[in-house]
Amino acid sequence: MKLNKIREILNNNGTTVNTRIWSTWPTIVEAAASTGSFDYFEFLAEYAPFSLHDLENFVRTCELYNTGSMIKVDFQNRGYIAQKAAAVGFQAILFTDHETPEQVKETIQMVSPKTPEDGGKFGYPNARWIKYHPELKQMDYAAMNRSLVKAFMIEKKEAVDNIEAICSIPGVDMVQFGPSDYCMSRGWNCAEHKEDIKDAHEKMIKTALAYGVQPRVEIASLEEAEYYKAMGVRHFCILDQMDILMAAWNGPCKDIKKMADAI
């Protein structure tokens, strides 16, 4: 049975650092993993185009470097993509756009094994995570399925309002605040409500920790990490592939273009 690295870290009250990948080119993951800076990589399936072959190759590359793997999925087709991703070896699913405890419960059921113990909807798909011949015994497979890490974006006004109920649901392992969607759901622009965003984010963090759920924060600097560490946060998502590229393109690349135009 394959070890779920992210689950093991959570079970041992450890810490994680990850970054977010837009590209399906496995070499990007391989290059990032070669630095030794990350515990797992998150593929942004909510944002980027991909094929099912791409999901397999993303996971294989993570496994090559003994790093974990997460996929961020859309709300509308979450059951299909999450089951396909888990079956090829993704260790964690980040679900988006949930608003109510009922939606969260439904999603957890979608990716939990169909056993008397679990009451889920996920069967025994013949895919790479059950191995080949001999295949995993059904109850060994169920245990592996059970180890899948379920994370949820708290990014709607309704989700923030329901944060206590959501964090009390068995199977919710991790939560992350989403400021852009949160502001949009309230009819706000982020730039005009920075203190409100901070308050909602910190409410989520404190509530999650009180209920034994791990909050993850998106950050761009060590200073931000230190701030959230002092609040009890142990899981840090640092930048993403597009952030890094845009910083270079709008920074030194633009400076050199201005210099060249002035010649």
C-alpha positions as CSV (number, residue, x, y, z in Angstrom):
1,M,0.0,0.0,0.0
2,K,1.4,3.4,-1.0
3,L,2.3,5.8,1.8
4,N,0.5,9.1,1.7
5,K,3.2,11.5,2.7
6,I,0.9,14.5,3.4
7,R,-1.3,12.3,5.6
8,E,1.7,11.1,7.5
9,I,2.8,14.6,8.2
10,L,-0.7,15.6,9.4
11,N,-0.9,12.6,11.6
12,N,2.4,13.4,13.2
13,N,1.6,17.1,13.7
14,G,4.3,18.1,11.3
15,T,4.8,21.1,9.0
16,T,4.5,21.4,5.2
17,V,5.7,23.8,2.6
18,N,4.3,23.6,-0.9
19,T,4.1,25.7,-4.1
20,R,1.4,25.7,-6.8
21,I,2.1,24.6,-10.4
22,W,0.1,25.7,-13.4
23,S,2.0,23.7,-16.0
24,T,1.4,20.0,-16.9
25,W,5.0,19.6,-18.0
26,P,6.5,17.2,-15.5
27,T,10.0,18.8,-15.8
28,I,8.6,21.9,-14.0
29,V,7.8,19.7,-11.0
30,E,11.1,17.9,-11.3
31,A,13.1,21.1,-11.3
32,A,11.2,22.5,-8.3
33,A,11.5,19.2,-6.4
34,S,15.2,19.1,-7.1
35,T,15.7,22.1,-4.8
36,G,14.5,20.2,-1.7
37,S,12.4,23.2,-0.7
38,F,9.0,21.5,-0.8
39,D,7.0,18.7,0.8
40,Y,4.4,18.5,-1.9
41,F,3.3,20.2,-5.1
42,E,-0.2,21.4,-5.9
43,F,-1.5,21.2,-9.5
44,L,-4.0,24.0,-10.2
45,A,-6.6,22.1,-12.2
46,E,-9.1,24.8,-11.4
47,Y,-7.0,27.3,-13.5
48,A,-5.1,25.3,-16.1
49,P,-6.0,22.9,-19.0
50,F,-5.0,19.3,-18.5
51,S,-5.6,15.7,-19.7
52,L,-5.9,12.6,-17.5
53,H,-2.5,11.5,-18.9
54,D,-1.1,14.8,-17.4
55,L,-2.4,13.9,-14.0
56,E,-0.6,10.6,-14.0
57,N,2.7,12.2,-15.1
58,F,2.4,14.9,-12.5
59,V,2.0,12.3,-9.7
60,R,4.8,10.1,-11.1
61,T,7.2,13.0,-11.0
62,C,6.2,13.8,-7.4
63,E,6.8,10.2,-6.5
64,L,10.2,10.2,-8.2
65,Y,11.4,12.9,-5.7
66,N,9.4,11.5,-2.7
67,T,7.2,14.5,-2.5
68,G,3.4,14.6,-2.0
69,S,0.9,15.7,-4.5
70,M,-2.3,17.8,-4.3
71,I,-4.8,18.9,-6.9
72,K,-7.1,21.9,-6.8
73,V,-10.4,21.1,-8.5
74,D,-13.4,23.1,-9.7
75,F,-16.7,22.8,-7.8
76,Q,-19.0,21.7,-10.6
77,N,-17.2,18.5,-11.7
78,R,-15.3,17.9,-8.4
79,G,-16.5,14.3,-7.9
80,Y,-15.2,13.2,-11.3
81,I,-11.9,14.9,-11.2
82,A,-11.2,14.1,-7.6
83,Q,-11.9,10.4,-8.1
84,K,-9.7,10.3,-11.2
85,A,-6.9,12.2,-9.5
86,A,-7.0,10.0,-6.4
87,A,-7.0,6.8,-8.5
88,V,-3.8,7.8,-10.3
89,G,-2.1,8.7,-7.0
90,F,-2.8,12.2,-5.9
91,Q,-2.5,12.3,-2.1
92,A,-4.7,15.4,-1.4
93,I,-7.6,17.2,-3.0
94,L,-8.3,20.9,-2.5
95,F,-12.0,21.6,-3.1
96,T,-13.2,25.0,-4.1
97,D,-16.3,27.1,-3.8
98,H,-18.2,25.2,-1.0
99,E,-20.6,27.3,1.0
100,T,-22.5,25.0,3.3
101,P,-21.8,22.1,5.7
102,E,-24.1,20.0,3.5
103,Q,-22.0,20.5,0.4
104,V,-18.8,19.6,2.4
105,K,-20.4,16.4,3.7
106,E,-21.5,15.5,0.1
107,T,-18.0,16.0,-1.2
108,I,-16.4,13.9,1.5
109,Q,-18.8,11.1,0.7
110,M,-17.8,11.3,-3.0
111,V,-14.2,10.5,-2.2
112,S,-14.6,8.2,0.7
113,P,-14.6,4.4,0.2
114,K,-17.9,2.5,-0.3
115,T,-17.6,0.4,2.8
116,P,-20.0,-0.2,5.8
117,E,-17.6,1.7,7.9
118,D,-17.2,4.7,5.7
119,G,-20.5,5.0,3.8
120,G,-18.8,6.7,0.9
121,K,-19.4,6.5,-2.8
122,F,-15.9,5.7,-4.1
123,G,-15.6,2.1,-5.4
124,Y,-12.5,0.1,-6.4
125,P,-11.4,1.6,-9.8
126,N,-8.9,-0.4,-11.7
127,A,-6.2,2.3,-11.8
128,R,-2.5,2.7,-10.9
129,W,-3.1,3.3,-7.1
130,I,-4.3,-0.3,-6.6
131,K,-1.1,-1.6,-8.4
132,Y,-1.3,-4.3,-11.0
133,H,-0.9,-8.1,-10.3
134,P,-1.4,-8.8,-7.5
135,E,-3.7,-5.9,-6.8
136,L,-4.4,-4.5,-3.4
137,K,-6.8,-6.4,-1.2
138,Q,-10.1,-4.5,-1.0
139,M,-9.8,-3.5,2.6
140,D,-6.1,-2.5,2.1
141,Y,-7.4,-0.3,-0.7
142,A,-10.1,1.1,1.5
143,A,-7.5,2.1,4.1
144,M,-5.4,3.8,1.4
145,N,-8.5,5.6,0.1
146,R,-9.3,6.6,3.6
147,S,-5.9,8.3,3.9
148,L,-6.7,10.8,1.1
149,V,-6.3,14.3,2.5
150,K,-9.4,16.5,2.0
151,A,-8.8,20.2,2.0
152,F,-11.4,22.9,1.5
153,M,-11.2,26.5,0.4
154,I,-13.1,28.9,2.7
155,E,-13.7,31.5,0.2
156,K,-17.3,32.5,0.3
157,K,-19.2,34.6,2.8
158,E,-21.4,31.7,3.6
159,A,-18.4,29.4,4.2
160,V,-16.9,31.9,6.6
161,D,-20.3,32.2,8.4
162,N,-20.5,28.4,8.6
163,I,-16.8,27.8,9.5
164,E,-17.6,26.2,12.9
165,A,-20.0,23.7,11.4
166,I,-17.6,23.0,8.5
167,C,-14.6,22.4,10.8
168,S,-16.7,20.0,12.9
169,I,-17.4,17.6,10.0
170,P,-15.3,14.4,10.2
171,G,-13.0,14.1,7.2
172,V,-12.2,17.8,6.9
173,D,-8.4,17.8,7.2
174,M,-7.3,21.2,6.1
175,V,-8.8,24.6,5.2
176,Q,-7.5,27.7,3.4
177,F,-8.9,31.2,3.1
178,G,-9.5,32.7,-0.3
179,P,-9.7,36.5,-0.2
180,S,-10.6,37.2,-3.8
181,D,-13.7,35.0,-3.9
182,Y,-14.6,36.0,-0.3
183,C,-14.7,39.7,-1.3
184,M,-16.6,39.0,-4.5
185,S,-19.2,37.1,-2.6
186,R,-19.7,40.2,-0.4
187,G,-19.7,42.7,-3.3
188,W,-16.4,44.1,-2.3
189,N,-13.1,44.9,-3.9
190,C,-10.1,43.5,-2.0
191,A,-8.1,46.7,-2.0
192,E,-10.9,48.5,-0.2
193,H,-11.5,45.9,2.6
194,K,-8.0,44.8,3.8
195,E,-8.9,44.8,7.5
196,D,-12.1,42.9,6.8
197,I,-10.1,40.3,4.9
198,K,-7.6,40.0,7.7
199,D,-10.4,39.5,10.3
200,A,-12.1,36.8,8.2
201,H,-8.9,35.0,7.6
202,E,-7.8,35.0,11.2
203,K,-11.3,33.9,12.3
204,M,-10.9,30.9,10.0
205,I,-7.5,30.1,11.4
206,K,-8.5,30.3,15.0
207,T,-11.7,28.3,14.5
208,A,-9.9,25.6,12.5
209,L,-7.3,25.1,15.2
210,A,-9.9,25.0,17.9
211,Y,-11.6,22.1,16.0
212,G,-8.4,20.2,15.3
213,V,-8.4,21.1,11.5
214,Q,-5.2,22.4,10.0
215,P,-5.2,25.8,8.4
216,R,-3.0,26.4,5.4
217,V,-1.9,29.9,4.4
218,E,-0.8,31.3,1.0
219,I,2.2,33.6,1.5
220,A,4.9,35.3,-0.5
221,S,7.6,35.9,2.1
222,L,9.4,34.6,5.2
223,E,7.9,37.5,7.2
224,E,4.4,36.4,6.4
225,A,5.3,32.9,7.4
226,E,6.6,34.1,10.7
227,Y,3.4,36.0,11.4
228,Y,1.1,33.0,10.8
229,K,3.5,30.7,12.6
230,A,2.9,32.8,15.7
231,M,-0.8,32.1,15.3
232,G,-0.2,28.3,15.3
233,V,-0.2,27.7,11.5
234,R,2.0,24.8,10.4
235,H,1.2,24.6,6.7
236,F,2.5,27.2,4.2
237,C,1.8,27.6,0.5
238,I,4.5,29.8,-1.0
239,L,3.8,31.7,-4.3
240,D,2.8,29.9,-7.5
241,Q,4.3,29.4,-10.9
242,M,2.5,32.3,-12.5
243,D,3.4,34.7,-9.6
244,I,7.0,33.9,-10.0
245,L,7.0,34.4,-13.8
246,M,5.0,37.6,-13.6
247,A,7.4,39.0,-11.0
248,A,10.3,38.4,-13.4
249,W,8.4,39.7,-16.5
250,N,7.2,42.9,-14.7
251,G,10.5,43.4,-12.9
252,P,13.9,43.0,-14.6
253,C,12.4,42.1,-18.0
254,K,10.4,45.4,-18.1
255,D,13.3,47.4,-16.8
256,I,15.5,46.1,-19.6
257,K,12.8,46.8,-22.2
258,K,12.6,50.4,-20.9
259,M,16.4,50.8,-21.1
260,A,16.4,49.3,-24.6
261,D,13.6,51.6,-25.8
262,A,15.6,54.6,-24.6
263,I,18.7,53.8,-26.6
